[in-house]
Amino acid sequence: MKKLLQSASMCIVLLLGSGWLHASDLKDGFMGTPWQVDLSALDNFLKIDEKGDLSYYVNPTVVHVIDNIKIPQVIYAAHQQKFFAVYIHIETSESFSQLKRYITDKYGKAKMTMRINPDRTEYSWTYQKTKIKLKQNDETGDMKLGFYYTPLSSKVNELQAEAYRHSKPRIEVDKKRAVETLDLLKF
């Protein structure tokens, strides 16, 4: 009986230590890092970039594993020092397909979006307050997996959209000049 308990305990330790992506890993954070935490206050997190209220970190001491795919560098994003997103660069199309299957098995059928400019295919899933996005730029071949804590990521998206609206150059039409009207398409 003692050997059976030891074997069961060893299996549990191996499963927990393998870094597999489970729903419990996304409920309150990403694989043990709580959403909204100040990443600069955590051991081993190094700031790699900063743009306005956004800061980006890595933890070089950890290699995550999702469905036996080693992910050596995970980029953690914070808005006003609050952790809200994770970005993972995907190296191969085989890994992309494997991750898509794995996440679909865990979280169900993905919502698929195709964009024309730039040519991009995006799959998304939602689990509680976390949105998962698997993106592929069809033109460049770049692939990325992202995890977003929606209460903060929605706010960040709104702020960025607002900043973009204010920074767009406005084109003024000289009303004193004659303007030629062209038909783009005739139906």
HELIX and SHEET records of a PDB file:
HELIX    1   1 LYS A    2  GLY A   17  1                                  16    
HELIX    2   2 ALA A   23  LYS A   27  1                                   5    
HELIX    3   3 LEU A   39  ALA A   41  5                                   3    
HELIX    4   4 SER A   93  TYR A  107  1                                  15    
HELIX    5   5 THR A  150  SER A  167  1                                  18    
SHEET    1   A 2 GLY A  29  PHE A  30  0                                        
SHEET    2   A 2 THR A  33  PRO A  34 -1                                        
SHEET    1   B 8 LEU A  46  LYS A  51  0                                        
SHEET    2   B 8 LEU A  54  VAL A  58 -1                                        
SHEET    3   B 8 VAL A  74  HIS A  79 -1                                        
SHEET    4   B 8 LYS A  82  HIS A  89 -1                                        
SHEET    5   B 8 MET A 143  TYR A 149 -1                                        
SHEET    6   B 8 THR A 130  ASN A 137 -1                                        
SHEET    7   B 8 ARG A 120  TYR A 127 -1                                        
SHEET    8   B 8 LYS A 111  ARG A 115 -1                                        
SHEET    1   C 2 HIS A  64  ILE A  66  0                                        
SHEET    2   C 2 ILE A  69  ILE A  71 -1                                        
END                                                                             
